[in-house]
Amino acid sequence: MSKRRVKLPGGFSESKWFVIRYSSDKELSPPLTSSQLEDEETGETGEEKEFKVGDQVQAPWNGVMYQGKIEFESDSKDECLKYTDSKKKTKKRRAHVPAKKTAADVEDADAILKKSKKEKNEKKKKIEAAQKHTAITTAEELFKCSFLTASHTTNDKH
């Protein structure tokens, strides 16, 4: 006895998985089935309509429906997970890449750097002056103490 398979039309099949980019924060959704999506204009669900990449949909996030756009479609949930992981890695790499700088940006940065260095040097000079003053005061105090001690010992001998 063989098993009989029934193939449903694409819109009615739970075998499609989607990744949605939410409009509000541009974040990617976890893999979602078509039955979890609603058409943004008609309100039809994936049970009533076949969705494709680029469609504007309502997709759930923590139980609340948000607007978004289908960015990726696959027959495999794992493929959707790989896609979202690759996009997250790309986003992290881009976060570390500096934007192109104009000449004005470079001049501004140079001016800020020079000002910062000047402030650091002035602060360093003030600290060194305070340390010198403290060292001189301490040396004078020690000299006075040693002079007084020496004068007491000379007075005791007489």
Order of alpha helices (4+ residues) and beta strands (2+ residues): beta-beta-beta-beta-beta-alpha-alpha
